[in-house]
Amino acid sequence: MGFTIGGIREMRTGARRRHRGTEGTTVAEYTGLWGWAVTPGARAVADSCSCGEPTCPAPGAHPLDFAREVPAGTGLDHASDAWAETPGAAMLLPVGRAFDVLEVAEQAGRRALVRMERMGLPSGPVAVTPTGRAQFFVAPGAAAELPELLYRMGWDDAGLDLRALGPGTHITAPPSDLGGLGPVRWLRPPLLDTAAAPPQARLLLGTLAYVCNRS
């Protein structure tokens, strides 16, 4: 029996399977199959942050300063071993490398997905958070381009509940917990043809702006 990620087949013995945790396997899927780096993140514990800072501005929703990132392309065994160094950490994905994120209210995001399917528009992975937000993965550069794109489309002053996340930010990856509020889930899980090459923001923005304006 084998496990194939990143074009490399790694044989798994019974002993390896027993010692390899579910989280380590998920991290390996993100790094080896989808081509995303994964950063160990803090967790919210009893209304405080596991980082130990009493005045933490983002309890359970930020990278751990001392933990090393698992790079994109890391295979199953190395990813599992690396993740075992930070037991209990949340899985965070750095934004601005393989993808940027367009974030809208979950209800608007669900309507946008239905509308895009009817129009035959491409869509990359979409995550939903326990705070009621839908996060659309789009090609890198969307955060920097968003103001100009909205201006060209006539939505620049519409007060949309739409924001872009770019370089320097992280999102919590499914199925990790977000700030003690519950797990992040996939509304549309990653696929091989969209995870590595998510669509350009301009292909989705009209639909997202439309449904946000009608919310």
C-alpha positions as a Markdown table, in Angstrom:
| # | Residue | x | y | z |
|---|---|---|---|---|
| 1 | Met | 0.0 | 0.0 | 0.0 |
| 2 | Gly | 1.4 | 3.5 | -0.9 |
| 3 | Phe | 0.7 | 7.1 | -0.4 |
| 4 | Thr | 1.4 | 9.4 | -3.3 |
| 5 | Ile | 2.0 | 13.1 | -2.9 |
| 6 | Gly | 4.1 | 15.5 | -4.9 |
| 7 | Gly | 4.9 | 12.8 | -7.5 |
| 8 | Ile | 6.7 | 10.7 | -4.9 |
| 9 | Arg | 5.4 | 7.3 | -3.8 |
| 10 | Glu | 6.2 | 6.6 | -0.2 |
| 11 | Met | 5.6 | 3.2 | 1.1 |
| 12 | Arg | 3.9 | 3.0 | 4.5 |
| 13 | Thr | 4.5 | 0.1 | 6.8 |
| 14 | Gly | 2.2 | -0.9 | 9.6 |
| 15 | Ala | 4.5 | 0.6 | 12.2 |
| 16 | Arg | 4.7 | 4.0 | 10.4 |
| 17 | Arg | 0.9 | 4.1 | 10.1 |
| 18 | Arg | 0.5 | 3.5 | 13.9 |
| 19 | His | 2.9 | 6.3 | 14.8 |
| 20 | Arg | 1.7 | 8.8 | 12.2 |
| 21 | Gly | -1.1 | 11.1 | 13.4 |
| 22 | Thr | -4.0 | 12.3 | 11.5 |
| 23 | Glu | -2.8 | 15.9 | 11.7 |
| 24 | Gly | 0.6 | 14.9 | 10.3 |
| 25 | Thr | -1.1 | 13.3 | 7.3 |
| 26 | Thr | -3.3 | 16.3 | 6.7 |
| 27 | Val | -0.2 | 18.6 | 6.9 |
| 28 | Ala | 1.5 | 16.3 | 4.3 |
| 29 | Glu | -1.5 | 16.6 | 2.0 |
| 30 | Tyr | -1.3 | 20.4 | 2.2 |
| 31 | Thr | 2.4 | 20.5 | 1.6 |
| 32 | Gly | 2.9 | 17.6 | -0.8 |
| 33 | Leu | -0.4 | 17.3 | -2.7 |
| 34 | Trp | -1.6 | 20.9 | -2.8 |
| 35 | Gly | 1.8 | 22.7 | -2.7 |
| 36 | Trp | 1.1 | 24.9 | 0.3 |
| 37 | Ala | 3.4 | 25.6 | 3.2 |
| 38 | Val | 1.9 | 25.0 | 6.7 |
| 39 | Thr | 2.7 | 27.1 | 9.8 |
| 40 | Pro | 2.2 | 25.8 | 13.4 |
| 41 | Gly | -0.3 | 28.1 | 15.1 |
| 42 | Ala | -1.4 | 28.8 | 18.6 |
| 43 | Arg | -4.6 | 27.5 | 20.1 |
| 44 | Ala | -7.2 | 29.1 | 22.4 |
| 45 | Val | -7.2 | 27.4 | 25.8 |
| 46 | Ala | -9.7 | 28.4 | 28.5 |
| 47 | Asp | -10.3 | 31.8 | 27.0 |
| 48 | Ser | -6.6 | 32.5 | 26.7 |
| 49 | Cys | -3.9 | 31.8 | 24.0 |
| 50 | Ser | -1.6 | 28.9 | 24.2 |
| 51 | Cys | 1.3 | 31.3 | 23.3 |
| 52 | Gly | 1.2 | 32.3 | 27.0 |
| 53 | Glu | 0.8 | 36.1 | 26.3 |
| 54 | Pro | -1.9 | 37.4 | 28.7 |
| 55 | Thr | -2.7 | 40.3 | 26.3 |
| 56 | Cys | -2.5 | 38.3 | 23.0 |
| 57 | Pro | -4.4 | 40.3 | 20.4 |
| 58 | Ala | -5.4 | 37.2 | 18.4 |
| 59 | Pro | -5.9 | 34.3 | 20.9 |
| 60 | Gly | -5.6 | 30.9 | 19.0 |
| 61 | Ala | -5.3 | 32.6 | 15.6 |
| 62 | His | -1.6 | 33.4 | 15.0 |
| 63 | Pro | 1.6 | 31.6 | 14.2 |
| 64 | Leu | 3.8 | 30.3 | 17.0 |
| 65 | Asp | 7.0 | 32.4 | 17.0 |
| 66 | Phe | 9.3 | 29.5 | 18.0 |
| 67 | Ala | 7.9 | 26.9 | 15.6 |
| 68 | Arg | 9.3 | 26.1 | 12.2 |
| 69 | Glu | 7.2 | 26.2 | 9.0 |
| 70 | Val | 6.7 | 23.0 | 7.1 |
| 71 | Pro | 7.6 | 24.0 | 3.5 |
| 72 | Ala | 5.6 | 23.4 | 0.4 |
| 73 | Gly | 6.6 | 20.1 | -1.3 |
| 74 | Thr | 7.5 | 18.3 | 2.0 |
| 75 | Gly | 6.6 | 14.6 | 1.7 |
| 76 | Leu | 4.6 | 12.4 | 4.1 |
| 77 | Asp | 7.3 | 11.2 | 6.5 |
| 78 | His | 9.2 | 14.5 | 6.8 |
| 79 | Ala | 5.9 | 16.5 | 7.2 |
| 80 | Ser | 4.6 | 14.2 | 9.9 |
| 81 | Asp | 7.9 | 14.3 | 11.8 |
| 82 | Ala | 8.1 | 18.1 | 11.6 |
| 83 | Trp | 4.5 | 18.5 | 12.8 |
| 84 | Ala | 5.2 | 16.1 | 15.7 |
| 85 | Glu | 7.5 | 18.8 | 17.1 |
| 86 | Thr | 4.5 | 21.0 | 17.9 |
| 87 | Pro | 1.8 | 18.7 | 19.2 |
| 88 | Gly | -1.6 | 20.3 | 19.4 |
| 89 | Ala | -0.7 | 23.3 | 17.1 |
| 90 | Ala | -3.3 | 24.7 | 14.8 |
| 91 | Met | -2.6 | 24.4 | 11.1 |
| 92 | Leu | -2.1 | 27.8 | 9.5 |
| 93 | Leu | -1.6 | 28.5 | 5.8 |
| 94 | Pro | 0.5 | 31.5 | 4.8 |
| 95 | Val | -1.3 | 33.8 | 2.3 |
| 96 | Gly | 0.3 | 35.6 | -0.6 |
| 97 | Arg | 2.5 | 32.7 | -1.9 |
| 98 | Ala | 0.4 | 30.1 | -3.7 |
| 99 | Phe | -2.8 | 32.0 | -3.2 |
| 100 | Asp | -4.5 | 35.1 | -1.9 |
| 101 | Val | -7.9 | 35.1 | -0.2 |
| 102 | Leu | -11.1 | 37.0 | -0.9 |
| 103 | Glu | -13.3 | 36.8 | 2.2 |
| 104 | Val | -17.0 | 37.4 | 2.3 |
| 105 | Ala | -19.9 | 36.6 | 4.6 |
| 106 | Glu | -20.7 | 32.9 | 4.5 |
| 107 | Gln | -24.2 | 33.3 | 3.2 |
| 108 | Ala | -23.0 | 35.6 | 0.4 |
| 109 | Gly | -20.2 | 33.1 | -0.3 |
| 110 | Arg | -22.7 | 30.2 | -0.7 |
| 111 | Arg | -24.9 | 32.3 | -3.0 |
| 112 | Ala | -21.8 | 33.3 | -5.0 |
| 113 | Leu | -20.8 | 29.7 | -5.5 |
| 114 | Val | -24.2 | 28.7 | -6.8 |
| 115 | Arg | -24.2 | 31.7 | -9.2 |
| 116 | Met | -20.7 | 31.0 | -10.4 |
| 117 | Glu | -21.6 | 27.4 | -11.1 |
| 118 | Arg | -24.5 | 28.5 | -13.2 |
| 119 | Met | -22.3 | 30.9 | -15.1 |
| 120 | Gly | -19.6 | 28.3 | -15.6 |
| 121 | Leu | -17.0 | 30.4 | -13.8 |
| 122 | Pro | -14.0 | 28.6 | -12.2 |
| 123 | Ser | -13.5 | 28.4 | -8.5 |
| 124 | Gly | -10.6 | 27.3 | -6.3 |
| 125 | Pro | -10.9 | 26.0 | -2.8 |
| 126 | Val | -13.3 | 27.8 | -0.4 |
| 127 | Ala | -13.2 | 27.5 | 3.4 |
| 128 | Val | -15.8 | 28.6 | 5.9 |
| 129 | Thr | -14.9 | 29.8 | 9.4 |
| 130 | Pro | -16.9 | 29.4 | 12.6 |
| 131 | Thr | -17.2 | 33.2 | 12.6 |
| 132 | Gly | -19.4 | 33.0 | 9.5 |
| 133 | Arg | -16.9 | 34.0 | 6.8 |
| 134 | Ala | -16.3 | 32.3 | 3.4 |
| 135 | Gln | -12.7 | 32.4 | 2.2 |
| 136 | Phe | -12.2 | 32.1 | -1.6 |
| 137 | Phe | -8.7 | 31.0 | -2.7 |
| 138 | Val | -7.6 | 33.1 | -5.7 |
| 139 | Ala | -4.3 | 33.7 | -7.5 |
| 140 | Pro | -1.6 | 35.7 | -5.7 |
| 141 | Gly | -1.8 | 39.4 | -6.1 |
| 142 | Ala | -5.5 | 39.8 | -5.5 |
| 143 | Ala | -5.1 | 41.8 | -2.3 |
| 144 | Ala | -2.9 | 44.4 | -4.0 |
| 145 | Glu | -5.2 | 44.6 | -7.0 |
| 146 | Leu | -8.5 | 44.6 | -5.2 |
| 147 | Pro | -9.0 | 48.4 | -4.9 |
| 148 | Glu | -8.3 | 49.0 | -8.6 |
| 149 | Leu | -10.4 | 46.0 | -9.7 |
| 150 | Leu | -13.4 | 47.3 | -7.6 |
| 151 | Tyr | -12.9 | 50.8 | -9.0 |
| 152 | Arg | -13.0 | 49.5 | -12.6 |
| 153 | Met | -16.1 | 47.5 | -11.9 |
| 154 | Gly | -17.9 | 50.5 | -10.3 |
| 155 | Trp | -18.0 | 48.9 | -6.8 |
| 156 | Asp | -15.3 | 51.0 | -5.1 |
| 157 | Asp | -17.7 | 53.0 | -3.0 |
| 158 | Ala | -20.4 | 50.3 | -2.4 |
| 159 | Gly | -19.5 | 49.5 | 1.2 |
| 160 | Leu | -19.1 | 45.8 | 0.4 |
| 161 | Asp | -18.5 | 43.3 | 3.1 |
| 162 | Leu | -15.6 | 42.0 | 1.1 |
| 163 | Arg | -11.9 | 42.0 | 2.0 |
| 164 | Ala | -8.7 | 40.6 | 0.6 |
| 165 | Leu | -5.9 | 38.8 | 2.5 |
| 166 | Gly | -2.4 | 38.9 | 1.0 |
| 167 | Pro | 1.2 | 38.5 | 1.9 |
| 168 | Gly | 2.0 | 38.6 | 5.6 |
| 169 | Thr | -1.3 | 37.1 | 6.8 |
| 170 | His | -2.3 | 33.5 | 7.7 |
| 171 | Ile | -5.6 | 31.7 | 7.6 |
| 172 | Thr | -6.6 | 28.7 | 9.8 |
| 173 | Ala | -6.8 | 25.6 | 7.7 |
| 174 | Pro | -9.5 | 22.9 | 8.0 |
| 175 | Pro | -10.0 | 21.1 | 10.3 |
| 176 | Ser | -8.2 | 23.2 | 12.9 |
| 177 | Asp | -10.0 | 25.2 | 15.5 |
| 178 | Leu | -10.2 | 29.0 | 15.1 |
| 179 | Gly | -9.7 | 30.9 | 18.3 |
| 180 | Gly | -11.7 | 28.4 | 20.4 |
| 181 | Leu | -14.8 | 29.0 | 18.3 |
| 182 | Gly | -14.9 | 25.8 | 16.4 |
| 183 | Pro | -13.3 | 24.2 | 13.4 |
| 184 | Val | -12.7 | 25.7 | 10.0 |
| 185 | Arg | -14.4 | 23.6 | 7.3 |
| 186 | Trp | -14.2 | 23.2 | 3.5 |
| 187 | Leu | -17.1 | 24.6 | 1.6 |
| 188 | Arg | -15.3 | 23.5 | -1.6 |
| 189 | Pro | -12.3 | 21.3 | -0.9 |
| 190 | Pro | -9.1 | 21.7 | -2.9 |
| 191 | Leu | -8.7 | 19.8 | -6.2 |
| 192 | Leu | -5.6 | 19.1 | -8.2 |
| 193 | Asp | -6.6 | 21.4 | -11.0 |
| 194 | Thr | -7.4 | 24.4 | -8.8 |
| 195 | Ala | -5.3 | 24.2 | -5.7 |
| 196 | Ala | -1.9 | 24.8 | -7.4 |
| 197 | Ala | -3.4 | 27.4 | -9.8 |
| 198 | Pro | -6.4 | 29.1 | -8.3 |
| 199 | Pro | -8.4 | 31.5 | -10.5 |
| 200 | Gln | -7.7 | 35.1 | -11.0 |
| 201 | Ala | -9.7 | 37.4 | -8.7 |
| 202 | Arg | -11.2 | 39.3 | -11.6 |
| 203 | Leu | -13.0 | 36.1 | -12.7 |
| 204 | Leu | -14.9 | 35.9 | -9.4 |
| 205 | Leu | -15.0 | 39.5 | -8.2 |
| 206 | Gly | -18.1 | 40.6 | -10.1 |
| 207 | Thr | -20.2 | 37.7 | -8.6 |
| 208 | Leu | -18.8 | 38.2 | -5.1 |
| 209 | Ala | -19.4 | 42.0 | -5.3 |
| 210 | Tyr | -22.9 | 41.4 | -6.6 |
| 211 | Val | -24.0 | 39.1 | -3.8 |
| 212 | Cys | -22.3 | 41.1 | -1.1 |
| 213 | Asn | -24.1 | 44.3 | -2.3 |
| 214 | Arg | -27.4 | 42.4 | -2.1 |
| 215 | Ser | -26.8 | 40.9 | 1.4 |
